[in-house]
């Protein structure tokens, strides 16, 4: 049985972690996902661009830390 990329993505931890980072970013700015529907489109685009950038950077940070730890463990 074949799985679609969407089905594979749901199994991975990154989408849920990325979503949580986005939610956290919006909360810091005083917004929530549900509230975005009531805001002007240009503001929503600006907020989501910033939130996605933040989430992407946080995921990259986690990945870099993981690689660094693995590198340290294998050097010993």
C-alpha positions as CSV (number, residue, x, y, z in Angstrom):
1,X,0.0,0.0,0.0
2,X,1.3,3.4,-1.0
3,X,1.2,6.4,1.3
4,X,0.9,10.0,0.1
5,X,3.4,12.7,1.2
6,X,0.7,14.1,3.5
7,X,0.2,10.8,5.2
8,X,3.9,10.5,5.7
9,X,4.2,14.0,7.0
10,X,1.5,13.4,9.6
11,X,3.6,10.6,11.1
12,X,6.6,12.8,11.5
13,X,7.0,14.9,14.6
14,X,8.0,18.1,12.8
15,X,4.6,19.2,11.6
16,X,3.1,19.2,15.1
17,X,6.2,20.8,16.6
18,X,6.2,23.4,13.8
19,X,2.6,24.1,14.5
20,X,3.3,24.5,18.2
21,X,6.1,27.0,17.5
22,X,3.7,29.0,15.3
23,X,1.0,29.0,18.0
24,X,3.6,30.1,20.6
25,X,4.8,32.9,18.4
26,X,1.3,34.2,17.7
27,X,0.5,34.0,21.5
28,X,3.6,36.1,22.2
29,X,2.2,38.7,19.8
30,X,-1.2,38.5,21.4
31,X,-3.0,36.5,18.7
32,X,-4.3,33.0,18.2
33,X,-5.0,31.0,15.1
34,X,-8.7,31.4,15.4
35,X,-8.4,35.1,15.8
36,X,-6.5,35.4,12.5
37,X,-9.7,34.9,10.5
38,X,-11.0,38.2,11.7
39,X,-7.9,40.2,10.9
40,X,-7.1,42.0,7.6
41,X,-5.3,39.8,5.0
42,X,-2.2,41.8,4.9
43,X,-1.7,41.6,8.7
44,X,-2.4,37.9,8.6
45,X,0.2,37.4,5.9
46,X,2.7,39.4,7.8
47,X,2.1,37.5,11.1
48,X,2.1,34.1,9.5
49,X,5.3,34.9,7.5
50,X,7.0,35.9,10.8
51,X,5.6,32.9,12.7
52,X,6.7,30.4,10.0
53,X,10.1,32.0,9.9
54,X,10.3,31.7,13.7
55,X,9.2,28.1,13.6
56,X,11.7,27.2,10.8
57,X,14.5,28.7,12.8
58,X,13.5,26.9,16.0
59,X,13.4,23.6,14.1
60,X,16.8,24.3,12.5
61,X,18.2,25.0,16.0
62,X,16.9,21.7,17.3
63,X,18.3,19.8,14.4
64,X,21.7,21.6,14.8
65,X,21.8,20.7,18.5
66,X,21.0,17.1,17.6
67,X,23.8,16.9,15.1
68,X,26.2,18.5,17.5
69,X,25.3,16.0,20.2
70,X,25.7,13.0,17.8
71,X,29.1,14.4,16.7
72,X,30.3,14.7,20.3
73,X,29.1,11.2,21.2
74,X,30.9,9.6,18.2
75,X,34.1,11.5,18.9
76,X,34.5,9.9,22.3
